[in-house]
């Protein structure tokens, strides 16, 4: 969703026409329970039109796809004996929690208190952290994985 009703909040090229009150009212439309159901929130800035034609070297779609397929295979293998879930997105806390390193457990517990995470929000952080760990081919969920997952939480 846009950051404000006019769509220009955070846009370096065009000033936002919304008042703080309007922005607050607009953002309240996304209720807490609905927001809890969103795994990742990423703010994107507009791409300047002039740069759309530029060819920049980056990771190829093939390489990204290969990494994602490898990660999905890892998850299918991990959960092969489990009933009802075959991917991290629906894995229960009881399966994820034992795979967190001690520092990761402390970080997510502290963040839950500080950010006021609901049980659902807490589980979402664990699931995203598990996926980040899988993408980096880490067997355990580290503090850095939890920290990255927390950065994706809706504000």
Secondary structure, 3 states (H helix, E strand, C coil): CCCCCCCCCCCCCCCCCCCHHHHHHHHCCCCHHHHCCCCCCCCCCCCCHHHCCCCCCCCCHHHHHHHHHHHHHHHHHHCCCCCCCCCHHHCCHHHHHHHECHHHHHHHHHHHHHHCCCHHHHHHHHHHHHHHHHHCCCCCECHHHHHHHHHCCCC
